[in-house]
Structures are given as C-alpha cells and as structure tokens.
Amino acid sequence: MDLHILDHRLRVTSICKNGLVNFTHPLIKLIFLRNRARCKFFSLTETPENYTVVLDEEGFKELQPSEHLLVESSVWLPLNVVSNGNSSSSSQAVGVTKIAKSVIAPLAQQHVSVFMLSTYQTDFILVREKDLAVVINTLEEEFNIYREVGGEYSAVLSQDVHNGFQKNGKEAPQLTVHPLLIPQNQFCVMSLDPDTLPAIATTLIDVLFYSDSPKEGALPSQDLDCIKFFSFSLIDGYVSLVMDTEAQRQFPADLLFTSSSRELWRMVRIGGQPLGFGKLPFNPSSERPTINECGIVAQISQPLADNDISAYYISTFSFDHALVPEEDIVSVTEMLRQHRKEPAC
C-alpha cells in the first residue's frame, strides 16, 4: 500500500461556545465561499464543549485572534493510506480499523501523537510536522511513501529524512485508561455534491450556529443521554457530514447520500475529562503548547481491528469519538471495557 503525505500544513483550533458569534462570518466564508477563502482543507466539529476547527494556513488567516479562540501550537501534516486501487484485504471493515495495525499502533509505540479525522471519503491521520522523520522511519517498511508537492507526488527516500534521526528505543509509557461514554444518538456518515451547498445553506447554518441545545456546555453524564455532535468537512473539494438522525431530518433527503447499506452508527466517546492539549487551562493570550499523550487512538482502534469491526474516528480539541455500526455497539462496549481491564504486556 501507499502512504501519501498531503500538501497541507494544518492548524488545530478551538472556538468557545460563547464566542462563536465572533467567528460566524469567517466560518460561513470558509464553508460556502471556498474560492474566495482559498482554503483547501477545512473541518468543523461541534461537541457539547466547543467547536474544533482544523484548517490549512490559508484558512487559518481568516480566524482573527480572540479571547474565544484557542490554537494548538504545532503545525500538523495529514497522511492518507491508499491501497493502489485494490482492496487492502478481504475484510469488509472500513475506517480507522483498516489502518489500526499498520499505522496507528506503530506510531503509538514510537510516542507519536496522532489526530484522527475520518470522513465519508477517507481517513486522515494528522501528525505533527516535527515528528515526520519518525513517522517515515517507522512506516517505510510497510508502505511506499510519497509526498505531495503542488499536486504532484514524489517518492520519499529514506536518506532524505534519516540524517541525524535516532529511533525511539524507550519503552512505551504507561497509558492512561480513559473512561468511555456511550450516547444514545444514532449517527449518519454522509456526503453531498459541493455544488449543492448553496441549496442547504440555510439549514446548515441553522444546525451549526443556531440549533437549540438545552444542555449546551455541560459534560455528558454516563446515563446514556444524547449529546450534540455535528461534523462538517470540506477537503480538496469533497464534502463529508457526520450528524445524528435528528439533525439529518432537517436536510433535504435527495441531496445527501450515504453508502448503499444506509447504515446507522453509534458513538463511543473517549474521555471523562479533556484529553491531550484540551487538558491545559484556558489561556487565550497565547497558543496551546504541545501535549504528547500518545496511544489514545490505538487503545480504541486495535481491539476493533482485532475483531474486524468498522469504525470512523474523529478527534477533537478536548475528546475523541469513534463511530461503530449500531448493531455492534453492545459487543463493542463490552469488548473495549474488558480490553482496558487487561494488564499491559
């Protein structure tokens, strides 16, 4: 298989709920006026706590400094696994499950943090730019690695990145076992033709910016309540939408499309308290420093891969979210909780 290092330099940001009004204009521009914004990689995910916005450097210019905007200090690079036009295996599993053993687990062993963004079309693995040499050294035996520059791909030669590189020989640190929350929502992973965005503009703006949320800002409890979660991505001209069935009913059915099986998904939300750089105290006057909490995605994706269960995975500024087929949620919940009780090898 091939591993592509895409030609985007990304920033991971968070907009506070009570500060969204300060960013509605640039966000609407990034969603609906992509030619004017010149942003090629844009993702906006609403959770009960905040809005996570992942965008390239052109898009980042649209977000003005504000006490309501938090910016993680690193530049991130998106990776994408391509199976040379052929199915990578006979497995029917989709999403992060396909890359758990070949990408996620090896990077976790080398203490490389990843930020996952699954879309309708593919799975983006975001790594910090400073970790790229480690990533290439770790994955080069499994993949043919290519880097995109100006729309053209060229092979990455090991000697290009190994100068001065030392492989991590340390033992992996003891991983923090984060609690799992299982909301009741049923979710859909969908797409649409970007040319039809104007036709759903009013609905999309309403869902993103004006939807009522009586429990807004509150952390979900473990009593299986529904939570607010909506993700919109516009990446290299492709649109992806993740929403629950209640939000889906507000959109014209003839414009959204999903897989032929039209499956529904349930969420496994990882973390009782904010993860990674979401742990830091609020300090709007400066960027968030790097926090390296590695292995969170691997903790979830590895057991799913072992059991050949499909999963989409969306990281946000504060929490992680895995979507698994609705019919598997009971077995997945039990499997993950049992797996996390087992002693580490």
Secondary structure, DSSP 8 states (H G I E B T S, - for coil): -EEEE-S--EEEEEEEGGGGGGTHHHHHHHHH-HHHHT-SEEEEEE-SSEEEEEEEHHHHTTS---TTEEEBSS-EEEEEEE-TTS-SSS----BGGGGIIIIIHHHHHTT--EEEEE-SS-EEEEEEGGGHHHHHHHHTTT-EEEEEETTEEEE--HHHH-TT-----S---------EE-----EEEEB--GGGGGGGHHHHHIIIII---TTTT----SS------EEEEEETTEEEEEEEHHHHTTS-TTT-B--TT---EEEEEE-SS--GGGGS---TTS-B-------HHHHHHHHHHHTT--BEEEE-SS-EEEEEEGGGHHHHHHHHHHHHHS---
